[in-house]
Amino acid sequence: MPYLLGLLGVIVTALVLLSRLADAGIDLGGLNPFALKRRRSWRRKFEANPLFGLDDPMEVAAVLAVGIAKAGGDMSSEQKRTVLGAFERTFALDRRAAEELLASSAYLVGDGRIFRDQVPDVIARSRERFADSQIASTLSLVEEVAAVDGATELQRELIGRIKGAFDEKGSSTAWG
């Protein structure tokens, strides 16, 4: 019985001390390992580059086309017209939707440095969702964009990396 009273005294003392620490502004709830894991995973998701979080095959194909167009620097007006026309034909979009897709893709690609360095990582998350016809149309779209001003060595290298990233894939449905 004295051991039980001693144990209860220790528990009450610990709770009173934790209450006093909380009143003083020191919160020990941050030491919860489940909360730490959840916080860490949210931080990783929040701070990650959105380029690597694309799931939709159409968005990935659009980013690849814009990335190829911006491989040598900014897109020329001829490249922009070609990309818009290709988006309208390939994805069956109207002009406004194609412009919005181009703008969002250009924003995601940015200056293109990260895109050039990590092309397979851009495709990795959505690779299984691409059907064979989508892969073929994506590759023809990318080659069409590269051929506008004559494909540079960097663009040919990027197209080779894109083809290599699509070698392993699953299946899905057609565009739209």
N, CA, C and O of each residue as an XYZ file, in Angstrom:
704
protein
N       0.796     -1.187      0.000
C       0.000      0.000      0.000
C       0.856      1.276      0.000
O       0.527      2.230     -0.705
N       1.948      1.307      0.780
C       2.763      2.528      0.729
C       3.376      2.761     -0.660
O       3.615      3.903     -1.054
N       3.629      1.658     -1.404
C       4.181      1.826     -2.749
C       3.149      2.452     -3.671
O       3.492      3.282     -4.512
N       1.912      2.071     -3.526
C       0.836      2.617     -4.340
C       0.647      4.104     -4.043
O       0.472      4.900     -4.965
N       0.679      4.480     -2.778
C       0.543      5.892     -2.420
C       1.736      6.707     -2.930
O       1.578      7.844     -3.374
N       2.911      6.118     -2.862
C       4.097      6.792     -3.395
C       3.999      6.990     -4.905
O       4.361      8.053     -5.409
N       3.513      5.978     -5.637
C       3.348      6.062     -7.085
C       2.309      7.121     -7.448
O       2.525      7.906     -8.372
N       1.183      7.151     -6.730
C       0.167      8.172     -6.978
C       0.703      9.567     -6.681
O       0.381     10.517     -7.396
N       1.512      9.701     -5.643
C       2.122     10.994     -5.332
C       3.050     11.459     -6.440
O       3.062     12.641     -6.784
N       3.821     10.550     -6.999
C       4.725     10.902     -8.105
C       3.927     11.324     -9.331
O       4.283     12.292    -10.002
N       2.843     10.598     -9.627
C       2.016     10.931    -10.798
C       1.366     12.300    -10.625
O       1.371     13.105    -11.556
N       0.810     12.572     -9.457
C       0.175     13.866     -9.209
C       1.212     14.989     -9.284
O       0.942     16.047     -9.852
N       2.378     14.763     -8.722
C       3.439     15.773     -8.768
C       3.857     16.057    -10.207
O       4.047     17.214    -10.582
N       4.002     15.001    -11.017
C       4.384     15.174    -12.425
C       3.314     15.945    -13.177
O       3.643     16.811    -13.988
N       2.031     15.653    -12.928
C       0.959     16.363    -13.607
C       0.901     17.826    -13.195
O       0.655     18.695    -14.031
N       1.124     18.108    -11.920
C       1.138     19.494    -11.452
C       2.306     20.245    -12.093
O       2.149     21.394    -12.506
N       3.470     19.608    -12.177
C       4.628     20.253    -12.808
C       4.384     20.495    -14.305
O       4.757     21.544    -14.829
N       3.768     19.546    -14.983
C       3.450     19.737    -16.407
C       2.441     20.865    -16.584
O       2.535     21.635    -17.540
N       1.482     20.968    -15.676
C       0.511     22.046    -15.734
C       1.195     23.393    -15.527
O       0.876     24.360    -16.218
N       2.132     23.467    -14.581
C       2.873     24.709    -14.321
C       3.736     25.094    -15.523
O       3.839     26.269    -15.875
N       4.356     24.081    -16.150
C       5.157     24.357    -17.348
C       4.272     24.878    -18.484
O       4.668     25.787    -19.213
N       3.081     24.304    -18.633
C       2.164     24.767    -19.670
C       1.715     26.195    -19.390
O       1.582     26.993    -20.318
N       1.480     26.525    -18.123
C       1.112     27.885    -17.760
C       2.246     28.863    -18.039
O       2.003     30.028    -18.354
N       3.464     28.398    -17.924
C       4.637     29.239    -18.176
C       4.940     29.364    -19.677
O       5.822     30.127    -20.073
N       4.203     28.609    -20.512
C       4.404     28.717    -21.954
C       5.272     27.627    -22.539
O       5.594     27.666    -23.726
N       5.655     26.664    -21.738
C       6.483     25.562    -22.240
C       5.555     24.384    -22.507
O       4.972     23.818    -21.582
N       5.422     24.018    -23.795
C       4.510     22.947    -24.172
C       5.310     21.708    -24.527
O       6.182     21.758    -25.394
N       5.030     20.629    -23.883
C       5.729     19.384    -24.151
C       4.962     18.508    -25.140
O       5.371     17.381    -25.420
N       3.859     19.021    -25.665
C       3.097     18.269    -26.657
C       3.852     18.107    -27.963
O       3.541     17.209    -28.745
N       4.830     18.949    -28.213
C       5.643     18.846    -29.422
C       6.571     17.661    -29.419
O       7.181     17.351    -30.443
N       6.693     16.993    -28.297
C       7.554     15.814    -28.226
C       6.834     14.540    -28.646
O       7.423     13.459    -28.640
N       5.571     14.665    -29.009
C       4.799     13.517    -29.467
C       5.389     13.015    -30.788
O       5.426     13.776    -31.755
N       5.850     11.767    -30.865
C       6.489     11.283    -32.097
C       5.528     11.210    -33.277
O       5.960     11.360    -34.420
N       4.240     10.985    -33.036
C       3.277     10.945    -34.128
C       3.056     12.338    -34.710
O       2.933     12.504    -35.924
N       3.007     13.330    -33.832
C       2.859     14.705    -34.295
C       4.111     15.155    -35.036
O       4.013     15.866    -36.036
N       5.278     14.753    -34.563
C       6.521     15.097    -35.257
C       6.553     14.499    -36.652
O       6.955     15.173    -37.601
N       6.136     13.247    -36.794
C       6.121     12.587    -38.101
C       5.141     13.286    -39.039
O       5.458     13.534    -40.203
N       3.963     13.599    -38.536
C       2.955     14.273    -39.342
C       3.454     15.654    -39.767
O       3.277     16.053    -40.918
N       4.074     16.382    -38.841
C       4.605     17.704    -39.146
C       5.712     17.632    -40.192
O       5.765     18.452    -41.110
N       6.593     16.647    -40.047
C       7.691     16.477    -40.986
C       7.192     16.123    -42.387
O       7.700     16.652    -43.376
N       6.202     15.235    -42.480
C       5.676     14.864    -43.796
C       4.938     16.039    -44.441
O       5.023     16.225    -45.655
N       4.222     16.827    -43.654
C       3.557     18.005    -44.193
C       4.583     19.030    -44.675
O       4.392     19.643    -45.725
N       5.666     19.224    -43.925
C       6.702     20.167    -44.326
C       7.354     19.728    -45.635
O       7.617     20.551    -46.511
N       7.616     18.413    -45.764
C       8.200     17.903    -47.005
C       7.260     18.149    -48.182
O       7.701     18.538    -49.264
N       5.976     17.923    -47.970
C       5.006     18.129    -49.040
C       4.867     19.612    -49.374
O       4.754     19.977    -50.545
N       4.873     20.459    -48.363
C       4.710     21.899    -48.568
C       5.921     22.527    -49.248
O       5.770     23.394    -50.108
N       7.115     22.096    -48.871
C       8.335     22.693    -49.394
C       8.827     22.038    -50.679
O       9.808     22.498    -51.263
N       8.169     20.981    -51.129
C       8.610     20.271    -52.331
C       8.297     21.086    -53.584
O       7.399     21.928    -53.590
N       9.043     20.820    -54.621
C       8.810     21.455    -55.905
C       7.556     20.842    -56.528
O       7.493     19.619    -56.660
N       6.559     21.636    -56.914
C       5.329     21.080    -57.470
C       5.542     20.365    -58.798
O       4.680     19.604    -59.237
N       6.668     20.600    -59.433
C       6.983     19.924    -60.686
C       7.049     18.416    -60.500
O       6.730     17.665    -61.421
N       7.459     17.967    -59.322
C       7.607     16.536    -59.073
C       6.351     15.911    -58.465
O       6.347     14.721    -58.152
N       5.302     16.686    -58.297
C       4.072     16.168    -57.728
C       2.942     16.037    -58.736
O       1.795     15.810    -58.349
N       3.245     16.175    -60.021
C       2.205     16.093    -61.038
C       1.726     14.656    -61.194
O       2.529     13.732    -61.317
N       0.398     14.480    -61.186
C      -0.199     13.152    -61.337
C      -0.847     12.958    -62.702
O      -0.837     11.854    -63.247
N      -1.404     14.018    -63.247
C      -2.165     13.932    -64.486
C      -1.229     13.806    -65.686
O      -0.335     14.636    -65.851
N      -1.413     12.784    -66.527
C      -0.535     12.621    -67.697
C      -0.565     13.814    -68.648
O       0.450     14.137    -69.265
N      -1.719     14.472    -68.774
C      -1.782     15.628    -69.670
C      -0.910     16.764    -69.143
O      -0.220     17.423    -69.920
N      -0.934     16.998    -67.844
C      -0.089     18.044    -67.266
C       1.385     17.706    -67.419
O       2.201     18.586    -67.695
N       1.729     16.444    -67.240
C       3.124     16.026    -67.382
C       3.573     16.203    -68.827
O       4.675     16.690    -69.079
N       2.716     15.806    -69.789
C       3.066     15.967    -71.202
C       3.238     17.442    -71.553
O       4.141     17.804    -72.308
N       2.374     18.289    -71.006
C       2.487     19.726    -71.265
C       3.774     20.286    -70.673
O       4.442     21.103    -71.307
N       4.123     19.859    -69.474
C       5.366     20.324    -68.844
C       6.573     19.849    -69.647
O       7.544     20.589    -69.801
N       6.518     18.626    -70.158
C       7.633     18.121    -70.972
C       7.789     18.940    -72.242
O       8.908     19.271    -72.634
N       6.669     19.272    -72.895
C       6.736     20.059    -74.122
C       7.291     21.456    -73.847
O       8.141     21.947    -74.589
N       6.814     22.083    -72.796
C       7.295     23.433    -72.460
C       8.759     23.368    -72.010
O       9.544     24.263    -72.321
N       9.119     22.328    -71.291
C      10.507     22.169    -70.869
C      11.449     22.014    -72.048
O      12.557     22.551    -72.033
N      11.022     21.289    -73.063
C      11.830     21.150    -74.277
C      11.928     22.491    -74.994
O      12.994     22.851    -75.494
N      10.819     23.233    -75.048
C      10.832     24.537    -75.712
C      11.742     25.524    -74.980
O      12.385     26.363    -75.611
N      11.797     25.423    -73.643
C      12.610     26.351    -72.856
C      14.012     25.814    -72.586
O      14.740     26.391    -71.779
N      14.406     24.730    -73.237
C      15.701     24.114    -72.966
C      16.862     25.053    -73.287
O      17.881     25.047    -72.596
N      16.708     25.842    -74.318
C      17.784     26.746    -74.689
C      17.624     28.143    -74.129
O      18.418     29.022    -74.464
N      16.656     28.376    -73.311
C      16.372     29.700    -72.763
C      14.884     29.947    -72.830
O      14.092     29.018    -72.674
N      14.491     31.190    -73.059
C      13.072     31.508    -73.156
C      12.488     30.991    -74.464
O      13.204     30.776    -75.442
N      11.172     30.796    -74.461
C      10.491     30.327    -75.663
C      10.361     31.473    -76.660
O      10.084     32.614    -76.289
N      10.565     31.149    -77.915
C      10.330     32.142    -78.957
C       8.839     32.196    -79.246
O       8.090     31.314    -78.828
N       8.410     33.222    -79.955
C       6.984     33.345    -80.271
C       6.542     32.219    -81.199
O       5.401     31.764    -81.122
N       7.424     31.773    -82.065
C       7.097     30.652    -82.951
C       6.923     29.365    -82.146
O       6.007     28.584    -82.405
N       7.788     29.152    -81.189
C       7.647     27.978    -80.328
C       6.352     28.048    -79.528
O       5.672     27.036    -79.355
N       6.011     29.229    -79.043
C       4.784     29.390    -78.266
C       3.558     29.084    -79.121
O       2.633     28.410    -78.666
N       3.549     29.583    -80.371
C       2.427     29.291    -81.269
C       2.346     27.795    -81.561
O       1.257     27.221    -81.589
N       3.488     27.174    -81.774
C       3.508     25.739    -82.051
C       3.011     24.941    -80.852
O       2.239     23.995    -81.012
N       3.445     25.313    -79.660
C       3.018     24.606    -78.450
C       1.515     24.765    -78.240
O       0.831     23.796    -77.910
N       0.996     25.979    -78.427
C      -0.445     26.194    -78.273
C      -1.241     25.366    -79.276
O      -2.231     24.730    -78.916
N      -0.801     25.377    -80.542
C      -1.484     24.573    -81.558
C      -1.405     23.084    -81.251
O      -2.376     22.350    -81.432
N      -0.256     22.650    -80.790
C      -0.092     21.235    -80.449
C      -0.970     20.851    -79.255
O      -1.535     19.758    -79.233
N      -1.089     21.734    -78.268
C      -1.963     21.459    -77.129
C      -3.419     21.341    -77.585
O      -4.152     20.464    -77.127
N      -3.831     22.236    -78.493
C      -5.199     22.194    -78.988
C      -5.480     20.893    -79.744
O      -6.529     20.277    -79.556
N      -4.540     20.479    -80.600
C      -4.733     19.254    -81.381
C      -4.591     17.998    -80.533
O      -5.445     17.112    -80.582
N      -3.528     17.921    -79.767
C      -3.213     16.695    -79.042
C      -4.184     16.441    -77.900
O      -4.656     15.317    -77.725
N      -4.485     17.469    -77.126
C      -5.312     17.297    -75.942
C      -6.779     17.649    -76.171
O      -7.588     17.541    -75.249
N      -7.137     18.073    -77.397
C      -8.506     18.469    -77.746
C      -9.001     19.575    -76.815
O     -10.084     19.481    -76.237
N      -8.194     20.614    -76.682
C      -8.539     21.758    -75.834
C      -8.937     22.940    -76.694
O      -8.534     23.026    -77.854
N      -9.729     23.861    -76.137
C      -9.989     25.105    -76.834
C      -8.803     26.058    -76.607
O      -7.890     25.754    -75.839
N      -8.834     27.183    -77.270
C      -7.692     28.108    -77.239
C      -7.401     28.593    -75.810
O      -6.244     28.645    -75.394
N      -8.435     28.939    -75.079
C      -8.242     29.471    -73.725
C      -7.644     28.419    -72.790
O      -6.732     28.717    -72.019
N      -8.157     27.198    -72.860
C      -7.636     26.127    -72.007
C      -6.185     25.806    -72.379
O      -5.366     25.514    -71.507
N      -5.874     25.863    -73.671
C      -4.498     25.619    -74.107
C      -3.562     26.710    -73.590
O      -2.436     26.422    -73.183
N      -4.024     27.960    -73.604
C      -3.216     29.063    -73.076
C      -2.992     28.921    -71.576
O      -1.899     29.187    -71.077
N      -4.031     28.502    -70.861
C      -3.894     28.304    -69.416
C      -2.925     27.164    -69.104
O      -2.126     27.255    -68.172
N      -3.005     26.089    -69.894
C      -2.092     24.967    -69.709
C      -0.660     25.382    -70.007
O       0.267     24.972    -69.308
N      -0.475     26.194    -71.043
C       0.863     26.695    -71.367
C       1.394     27.580    -70.246
O       2.556     27.459    -69.858
N       0.554     28.464    -69.724
C       0.993     29.376    -68.663
C       1.361     28.604    -67.399
O       2.392     28.879    -66.783
N       0.528     27.641    -67.009
C       0.832     26.878    -65.793
C       2.067     26.007    -65.986
O       2.865     25.851    -65.061
N       2.230     25.444    -67.164
C       3.412     24.619    -67.434
C       4.685     25.466    -67.441
O       5.720     25.053    -66.918
N       4.594     26.652    -68.036
C       5.760     27.538    -68.046
C       6.127     27.964    -66.628
O       7.308     28.093    -66.306
N       5.130     28.183    -65.785
C       5.405     28.534    -64.399
C       6.102     27.376    -63.676
O       7.073     27.587    -62.950
N       5.600     26.156    -63.880
C       6.195     24.997    -63.212
C       7.622     24.741    -63.680
O       8.485     24.392    -62.874
N       7.872     24.908    -64.954
C       9.215     24.664    -65.487
C      10.181     25.744    -65.015
O      11.355     25.470    -64.768
N       9.685     26.964    -64.893
C      10.543     28.072    -64.437
C      11.653     28.355    -65.430
O      11.401     28.496    -66.627
N      12.875     28.440    -64.940
C      13.992     28.698    -65.852
C      14.466     27.414    -66.539
O      15.301     27.475    -67.442
N      13.952     26.267    -66.129
C      14.256     25.006    -66.791
C      15.444     24.254    -66.238
O      15.718     23.136    -66.672
N      16.154     24.833    -65.296
C      17.358     24.196    -64.761
C      17.024     22.896    -64.023
O      17.657     21.866    -64.256
N      16.045     22.948    -63.148
C      15.644     21.746    -62.405
C      15.055     20.724    -63.361
O      15.301     19.526    -63.220
N      14.276     21.188    -64.335
C      13.694     20.291    -65.317
C      14.776     19.547    -66.093
O      14.690     18.334    -66.285
N      15.792     20.278    -66.535
C      16.868     19.642    -67.312
C      17.628     18.617    -66.498
O      18.041     17.582    -67.021
N      17.813     18.899    -65.227
C      18.600     17.993    -64.396
C      17.830     16.750    -63.970
O      18.435     15.703    -63.740
N      16.506     16.844    -63.861
C      15.736     15.758    -63.265
C      14.498     15.398    -64.083
O      13.402     15.298    -63.532
N      14.661     15.204    -65.386
C      13.540     14.836    -66.258
C      12.869     13.537    -65.819
O      11.640     13.505    -65.754
N      13.604     12.460    -65.511
C      12.909     11.222    -65.098
C      12.086     11.382    -63.818
O      11.073     10.704    -63.646
N      12.509     12.265    -62.929
C      11.760     12.475    -61.691
C      10.432     13.182    -61.942
O       9.476     12.996    -61.189
N      10.371     13.997    -63.006
C       9.125     14.671    -63.359
C       8.099     13.635    -63.829
O       6.907     13.756    -63.546
N       8.572     12.625    -64.544
C       7.689     11.613    -65.119
C       7.368     10.506    -64.113
O       6.324      9.864    -64.219
N       8.229     10.281    -63.163
C       8.155      9.098    -62.291
C       6.807      8.926    -61.605
O       6.289      7.811    -61.556
N       6.236      9.977    -61.084
C       5.009      9.844    -60.290
C       3.800      9.440    -61.133
O       2.904      8.758    -60.636
N       3.765      9.848    -62.392
C       2.595      9.577    -63.235
C       2.871      8.555    -64.328
O       2.022      8.334    -65.192
N       4.024      7.939    -64.306
C       4.409      7.018    -65.380
C       3.389      5.898    -65.568
O       3.093      5.528    -66.704
N       2.850      5.356    -64.493
C       1.915      4.239    -64.594
C       0.582      4.655    -65.198
O      -0.157      3.805    -65.695
N       0.264      5.922    -65.168
C      -1.022      6.395    -65.682
C      -1.001      6.647    -67.183
O      -2.056      6.877    -67.775
N       0.154      6.611    -67.807
C       0.265      6.843    -69.239
C      -0.084      5.578    -70.010
O       0.459      4.509    -69.731
N      -0.991      5.694    -70.980
C      -1.271      4.597    -71.904
C      -0.240      4.655    -73.034
O       0.475      5.645    -73.182
N      -0.174      3.586    -73.823
C       0.775      3.559    -74.937
C       0.509      4.690    -75.927
O       1.443      5.310    -76.435
N      -0.775      4.956    -76.200
C      -1.106      6.038    -77.131
C      -0.712      7.398    -76.559
O      -0.299      8.285    -77.305
N      -0.834      7.567    -75.250
C      -0.440      8.832    -74.628
C       1.075      9.018    -74.681
O       1.562     10.129    -74.892
N       1.804      7.941    -74.492
C       3.265      8.035    -74.582
C       3.678      8.411    -75.995
O       4.537      9.270    -76.192
N       3.056      7.760    -76.982
C       3.387      8.067    -78.374
C       3.050      9.509    -78.718
O       3.842     10.186    -79.373
N       1.880      9.994    -78.283
C       1.516     11.381    -78.593
C       2.388     12.372    -77.827
O       2.688     13.454    -78.330
N       2.796     12.006    -76.611
C       3.696     12.883    -75.850
C       5.042     12.992    -76.546
O       5.593     14.085    -76.675
N       5.571     11.864    -76.994
C       6.872     11.890    -77.683
C       6.779     12.648    -78.998
O       7.704     13.383    -79.344
N       5.675     12.488    -79.749
C       5.539     13.249    -80.992
C       5.362     14.736    -80.704
O       5.852     15.577    -81.458
N       4.663     15.063    -79.615
C       4.496     16.459    -79.209
C       5.845     17.086    -78.872
O       6.145     18.201    -79.298
N       6.644     16.370    -78.113
C       7.953     16.876    -77.712
C       8.861     17.045    -78.932
O       9.579     18.038    -79.044
N       8.826     16.082    -79.834
C       9.663     16.185    -81.031
C       9.194     17.308    -81.951
O      10.013     17.970    -82.590
N       7.875     17.527    -82.022
C       7.345     18.628    -82.816
C       7.806     19.970    -82.270
O       8.182     20.863    -83.030
N       7.776     20.109    -80.949
C       8.203     21.365    -80.322
C       9.703     21.577    -80.533
O      10.142     22.701    -80.776
N      10.478     20.517    -80.441
C      11.923     20.641    -80.616
C      12.297     20.988    -82.056
O      13.314     21.640    -82.293
N      11.484     20.559    -83.012
C      11.807     20.775    -84.422
C      11.467     22.171    -84.917
O      11.789     22.500    -86.058
N      10.831     23.002    -84.107
C      10.403     24.325    -84.562
C      11.597     25.165    -85.005
O      11.616     25.662    -86.131
N      12.574     25.328    -84.152
C      13.758     26.123    -84.493
C      14.943     25.224    -84.821
O      16.080     25.693    -84.869
N      14.691     23.952    -85.045
C      15.779     22.998    -85.239
C      16.239     22.497    -83.877
O      16.642     23.284    -83.021
N      16.176     21.202    -83.687
C      16.494     20.620    -82.378
C      17.966     20.824    -82.036
O      18.848     20.485    -82.826
N      18.221     21.368    -80.877
C      19.584     21.545    -80.405
C      20.072     20.249    -79.767
O      19.300     19.312    -79.564
N      21.336     20.211    -79.462
C      21.902     19.020    -78.821
C      21.266     18.778    -77.455
O      20.985     17.635    -77.092
N      21.041     19.838    -76.708
C      20.404     19.706    -75.394
C      18.981     19.173    -75.528
O      18.563     18.320    -74.745
N      18.240     19.665    -76.506
C      16.874     19.182    -76.708
C      16.862     17.709    -77.105
O      16.016     16.950    -76.632
N      17.788     17.295    -77.966
C      17.864     15.877    -78.343
C      18.226     15.012    -77.140
O      17.707     13.906    -76.987
N      19.113     15.512    -76.290
C      19.472     14.775    -75.079
C      18.276     14.643    -74.138
O      18.049     13.576    -73.566
N      17.507     15.731    -73.975
C      16.321     15.688    -73.124
C      15.260     14.734    -73.680
O      14.608     14.014    -72.924
N      15.094     14.735    -74.994
C      14.134     13.814    -75.612
C      14.575     12.373    -75.380
O      13.739     11.503    -75.134
N      15.866     12.113    -75.454
C      16.375     10.771    -75.156
C      16.105     10.368    -73.711
O      15.751      9.220    -73.439
N      16.271     11.306    -72.789
C      15.976     11.011    -71.380
C      14.485     10.768    -71.153
O      14.102      9.922    -70.345
N      13.647     11.519    -71.877
C      12.198     11.321    -71.767
C      11.822      9.934    -72.280
O      11.031      9.229    -71.652
N      12.388      9.544    -73.417
C      12.109      8.201    -73.952
C      12.589      7.126    -72.983
O      11.911      6.117    -72.788
N      13.742      7.335    -72.383
C      14.246      6.371    -71.410
C      13.364      6.274    -70.175
O      13.204      5.193    -69.608
N      12.791      7.397    -69.755
C      11.921      7.385    -68.580
C      10.597      6.693    -68.869
O       9.963      6.153    -67.963
N      10.177      6.709    -70.136
C       8.920      6.062    -70.493
C       9.086      4.580    -70.819
O       8.096      3.907    -71.106
N      10.293      4.062    -70.782
C      10.494      2.656    -71.118
C       9.719      1.732    -70.196
O       9.141      0.743    -70.648
N       9.704      2.048    -68.900
C       8.928      1.262    -67.944
C       7.665      2.032    -67.624
O       7.719      3.158    -67.130
N       6.514      1.412    -67.911
C       5.254      2.096    -67.658
C       4.140      1.096    -67.475
O       4.288     -0.093    -67.759
N       2.999      1.613    -66.983
C       1.785      0.810    -66.858
C       0.832      1.199    -67.942
O       1.269      1.632    -69.008
N      -0.474      1.064    -67.715
C      -1.449      1.439    -68.726
C      -2.534      2.311    -68.120
O      -2.736      2.323    -66.906
N      -3.233      3.047    -68.989
C      -4.291      3.945    -68.550
C      -5.237      4.174    -69.715
O      -5.293      3.364    -70.641
N      -5.970      5.256    -69.675
C      -6.918      5.558    -70.735
C      -6.351      6.617    -71.657
O      -5.272      7.152    -71.403
N      -7.076      6.927    -72.735
C      -6.630      7.925    -73.692
C      -6.821      9.328    -73.120
O      -7.379      9.495    -72.035
N      -6.351     10.336    -73.859
C      -6.450     11.725    -73.390
C      -7.897     12.109    -73.196
O      -8.804     11.595    -73.851
N      -8.080     13.047    -72.258
C      -9.381     13.651    -72.049
C     -10.267     12.800    -71.285
O     -11.411     13.175    -71.024
